[in-house]
Amino acid sequence: MPDAPVTNFGGNTTFRPAVRYAPRTEAELLDILRRHRGQRIRAIGRLHSWSDVTVCEDVLLNLRHFDSVVVHADHVEVGAGCQIKRIIRELQRVGLTLPSLGLIDEQSIAGAAATGTHGSGRHSMSHYVQAVRIACYDRHTGETTIREISSGQELRAARCSLGSLGIVTSLRLPIRTQYQIEEHFRRYERLEQVLEQEAVYDLQQFFLVPWRWDYFAQHRREVDGPRSRLAPLYRLYWGLGMDVGLHVVVWLLARWLPKWWTRFFYRRVIARLVLIGWKVIDRSDRQLTMQHELFRHIEIEIFVARSRLAEAMGFVIWLLRHAGGEMVEAPTSVREQLQSIGKWDELASLRGQYLHHYPICIRKVLPDDTLISMSTGDEPRYALSFISYARPRQRDGFFQFAKALAGATAALFDARPHWGKVSPLTPSELARLYPGLCEFAAVRKQIDSTDAFGNEWVRSILASA
């Protein structure tokens, strides 16, 4: 493969591995592992991660040729490098789909599972993985082998593994009959009003609108009705109006227009662009996914337990206003707690350094049966997504904000950052937030006893477990 630098989708991570391959079969993959015994080996999919999870120091494997889709009566076997959109397309041919879908369908399935990719109102994709085939080294003989993991703690580790157990070649996932989703928008002034609607719209996601500080809820629920007659028009509205039009405006706000215009757009204009109350029924994959990959951006996402969500949202609103230059006082209890752990000065210095220019998307994720996915635990977690469209060379304000956000919300609310997005916490902070990390590290040591499949970032996190 060409000896060019590898850059991720967000343009914030670039690395140059010593050698790289694109194997086509498991036999070829095992031969590569045999030849590079003793070196660090990592796999990449579509590079839709903003963290250092994809960085490779030695041997890089591109699994794009592992893209098979084999449909069985109650499950589907998919190649690790297969894009989610291809899986959906193949299942749709026989009237089936996956039990959960993320916001975008460009990712490879192994990468999506390995980092806990999720949608709204259901478990993450990791939770549903029934079995994983990995290429690795036998811990007794040292020989290369294909190992299938399908039960116990090993499966809980393999479902969300950060690519550190071995090279995944395929996954087994459950399937279900294709279904319809009813969707419409409503505006709410308060968070509790939105959360009350979950009893009816269990798949909803909602948006905190910056500089208005109210909420637009995208109410969604599964229904039995036929596709709406105007669904094609709704798809056109979403495709041209939201996926393209709105994002062009955001791109201009972030890169060219003065800060005053950002506040004006969200306070006076955006509400006129959202069609309130138009109920549309359409196929699940059309309603639950977006073309969010059309514009290069960077993102941090934090996961907050349901019981801490209200206070976390109050803090987020204060932090965004403070970072945007407004004179707003932090709650006394928050200030005192952050001062006691040495994090207040970092937040105080953020004033006027970053103007947020994108709605904060909030999605509910049910508890996962994994060891280290962001939503593992006893209660649902809410993913709060913060996106920036600033040029790569003009992201200093965003990174300063992301570091302050992650550190403060981890300390105050035990918020966990997404493994596949900007993750500025220290290994010791991450180890505290993920109680299953010690057990994951033990499972990994059993499967990858020579530490062949981690990278520096993964090793530093596990070292603190």
N, C-alpha and C positions, 0 to 999 in steps of 0.2 A: 504494500500500500504506500501511497505518496508520503514523503517525509515532511509534511507541512504541520504547523501547530494545530492542535485540536482546540476549538473554542466552543463553549456551550451556547445555547439559544440566547441567553441574556447578555452574552458578550462580556461577562464579568469574570470568567474563569478561562484561562488558556494554559495549556501544558503541551509538552513535547515528549512522548514516550520514546524509549530507546528503540523499540521495535513494535510493529503492529501487524495484525493479521485479520482476515475476514474468513474464517473457516466455514465450510459448507455442510460438514457432517460431524457426528460425534467422534467417529474414528479419527478424522483429521484434527479435531480439537484435542483429543487425548494425545496425539502425536506431538502437538505444539507444547502441551503441558510437560510431556516427557523430555523434550529438547530444552525446555527452560526451567527445569527443576532447580530450585534454590533461588529463583527470582520472584519478584512481586508481579502478580498477574491480575488484571482487572478487565471487566467487560463494560461496554457502553451500549446504549440503545440509541435513542433519538436526541440525547443531550438536553432534555427539557428539565434540567435541574439547575438551581442557582447556587447550591452549596458545593463544597469540595468533595462530595460523594463520588463524583466521576473521575477525579484526578488520578492519573496513572503514572507511576514513576518508571516502570520497566517495560512490561509486556502488555500491550493493549489489544483487546479482542473486540472486533465489531461483529455483532451477531445478527446482522441484517438478513443473512441467508437462512436463519432459523425462523422461518415465518409460516410454518405449516398450521393448518386449522383442521382438525379431525373431529367431527361431531358424532357423539354416541347418544344412546337413549336418554341418559340423565346427566351427561357432562360433556365437556369439550376439552380436548388436548390441544394446546397451542404452543407453538415455538416461542422461545424466549424473546426473540427479536421482532415478533409480529406486532404490528401497530394495532392499537385498540380499534381503530376505525375499520380495519380489515376483518377483525374478529366479528364485529357487529354486522358488517356486510354479509359475511358468510353465514352467520346464524340467521339473519333476516331472510335468507333464501328459503329456509325451511320453517319460518314463522317463530323463531326463537330469539332470545337475547340473553345478556348477562344480568345477574341479580342487582348489580350496582354499577353506576357509570360516573366517571369523573367529569369535571367541567369541560375538559378538552379530550379529544380522541386521537391526538397525534403521537402520544407516547408509545413506547414499546411496553408490552404487557409485563415483562420481567422488571423493568425499571419502575413502572407504576406500582407494582406490588412491593418491591424492595424498599420503597420510600413512603408507603402508606397513603397513596393517592386515594381521594375520596370524592363523593358527591355530596348531596344534602339529604338528610333524613334517614339514611341507612348506614350500615357499617362501611368501613373503607374496603377497597378491593382486596387488601391483604387478608382480611378476615375470612373471605370466601375460598381462599386457595385450599384445595383438598390434597394435593400432592405436588412435589417438586422433584425434578430430575436435575442432578448437578454433576459436573465433572470435577473431580478432586483427586487427592492422593490418599491411598489407603494408609491409615495411621499405624498399622502393624508392619506392612511390607514396604511402604513408600512408593508402591506402583500406582500409576494412574488408573482411575476407575470411574465408572458411572454409578452413582448412588441415587436411589429413589427414597425420598423422605415422605411419609404419608401418615404419621401418627405421633402422639406424645409431645414432649417438650421440644423435640427436634423440629416437628412441624410448626409449632408455635414460633420457634426461632426463624425457620426458613420462610415463613409467610412474609415477614418484614425483616430483611437481613442486611440491608445496606450493601448487598452484593459481596458480603464478606465470608460466606461459608464455602463457596466454590463458584464455578461458572455454571449458572443456570442454563439448561438447554431447553426445558419445556415445563409447563405447568398444567395441572388439571383443575378446571373450574366448573362449578355447577352452572346449569342453564335453566331457563324458565321460558314459558310461553311469552311471546311478544305482547306488550300491553300498551294502553293508552293513558296519556296524562292530560288532565285539565289544568289550565294555567290562566291566571290573570293577575294584574297589579292593583295594589291599594297603598295609600299613603297613611302613615301613622305618626303621631307626635311623640309617643313614648314607647320605650322598649317593651314594657309589660303588655301593651296592647298587641304588639306583634306576636309575642310568645303565647298569648291566649289563643291565637289562631292555629297553633300547632295541633290542637285537638281535632280540627277539621282538615287542615292542610299539612299533613305530616311530612311532605317532601319539600316544603317551602324553603327558599333562601331569601335573605333580605339584605338591604344596603343602608348603611349610615351615610347620609349625604353631607359631605364636608361643607362648612360655612353656612349650612341651614340647620344642621344637627337634628334633622328628623329622619324618618325611615320610609323607604319604599320596599314593600314586601312583594316578592314574586310567589304568590300562592300557588302551590302545586299539590295535586293528589291523583292517585290512580283511580280511573273510572272505567266503566264497561261500554260507554257510548262510542258511536262511530266517529270518524274523523270529521271535524267541523268543515262546513262548506267553504268558509273563508280562511281555512288553515293555510292554503298557499299564499294568500295575501299577508297573513301574519308572518309567515316565514320570510317573505320579501321585506316586510317592515323590520324584522330582526336582522336579516342579512345586510341590507343597505343602511337602515337607520341606526342600528345599535352596533353590530359587529364592525361596520365600516364607518358610518357617519359620525357617531358619538366618539369613536376612538380617534378619528381625524381631529375633531375639536380638542380632545384631551391632549393629543400630540402637539397641537399648536399652542395650547395653554402652557404645557410643560416646557416647550423649547423656544417659543418666540414672543409670547404676549406678556405684558407686565403682570405683576402679582394682583393688581386691582381687578384685572379682567377675570382671573380665576374665581375670585370671590363673587364677582358679579354674575358669572355664568351659573354657578351653583345656587345662588340666592334667587336669581330672577328668571333664568332660562330653562334649566334642566327639567323642572316640573312640567313645562309645556311640551316636552318631548316624549314623556312617558304616557302611554295610553292606559288610562285608569279604567278598570272594570270590564275590559274586553275579554270575555271568557272564550278560550279556544281549546279544543281537544285535538291532539295529534299523537303520533307514535312516540314512544318513550325516548328514543335516542335523538329525535329532532327537538324535543322539548328540554331535555336535560343537559345538552351539550351546547357550547358556543365556539365560535371561531376566534378564540382568544389568542391564537398564535400568529395572527396576521400582522401584528405590530410588535417589534422587539421591546421588551420591558424587563423590569427586575421586580422581585417580590419577596416580602417576608410574610409569613403566616404563623400566627400563634394560636394555640388550642387551650381554651379555658373551660373548666368544668361548669356545668349548668348552675350549680349552687353559688359560683363566684361571678357569673356573667354580668349581672347588673352593676356591681361595684367596679368590675373591670372596664365596662363600657363608659362609666362615669370618668374613670381615670384616663381612658383613651381620648375622650373628647377634650379633657383638660390639656393633655399632652399635645394634641394636634393644634389647639389654639395657642398654647404657649410656644411651640416650635414655630408657628406662623407669625409670631411677633406680638400677640395680644397680651395685655397686662391682666392676667387672671391668676388668682391665688390658688395654689394647690390645697386640697383638704389637709387640715392640720395633722391628722393621724397619718396620712400618706407621707407628708414631709418628715415627720418625726421618725417613722419607720425607716425611710430611705436614708436619713441622716445617720441612724444607728448602724447601718451596714455599709456606709461610705459610698452610697450611690446618688446622693442628692446633688452634689456639685456637678456631676455629669449632666443631670437633667436641667439644672439651672442654667448651665452654659449653652443649652440648646435653643434658648429663646431667640427667635428671629432667624434661625439658621436653616429652616426647612418649611416650605409651604406645600402642604399635601394637595394633590390635584386629581384624585381619582376616588370614586365611591368605595367605601370599605365593605366588602362582601362578607356576609356572615352565614355560615352553614352549620347545621347540626349534624354530628356524626355519632352514631350509636357505639357503645363499648365494643372493642375488638377482642377476639380471642387470639392474641399475639403476645409476645414478650415486650416488644419495644415500639410498636406503632404509636403515633401521637394520641390516639383515642383508646388505648388500652386502659382498663380500670373499671370502676363500679358504676359510673354514671356517664351520661352523654357529655360530650365536649362540643364546644362551639369553636369553629375555625374562623378567625378574624384575619382577613387578607388585606395587606397594604401594598399597593402597586405604584411604581413610578415609571413614567415614560421619559424621564430625563435622558439626555445623551450620556453614553458611557463615561465620557470625560467630565461630566458635570453632575456626578452622583455623590459627591462628598456629603452634601446635606442629607441625602437619603440614608447613606451608611451611618452617619452620626445619629440620625433619628432611629434607625433600625436597632443599633446597638443599645441606645437608651431604652427603647421600647422593650426589647427582649429582656434586658437585665432587670428593669423595674417590674415588669409584669411577672417574671419568674419569681422574683423575691416577694412580691405582694400577693400574687394570686396563683402561684405554681403553674404559670402558663408555659406550655411546651412549644418550642419552635418546630416547624415542619422540617423533617430531615432533608427534603429535596429542595428547600428554598433557602434564602439567606439565613444563616444560623450563626449568629455572632457570640453565643455563649461559650464559656470556658468548659473544658471537659468535666471539671468538678461540678459545675452548675448543672450540666446535662445529667450527670450520674445521679444527682439528688432528685431530679424531676422524673427520671425513669427508673422506678424501683425494680423492674424486671431486667435491668441492664446486667447485673451480676450473673443472673441465671443465663442470660444470653451469652455472656462471655464464656461461661463454663461449657455450654453446648458448642460454641464455636471452637473452643480448644479441643474438644473431642473430635470434631469433624475436620478442622483445619489445624492440626497440631503443629505444623511448621510455619503458620502465619503467612501462607503464600498469597492469600486472596484479599487481604486488607490493603489500605493505603495509609499514609501518615495521619490523615484526619481520623479515620476509623480507629486506628491503633491508639491514638491519643485519648479518644473517648473511652475505649474499653479499658485502658490502663487506669482510669480513675474509678472504674466500677468496683 
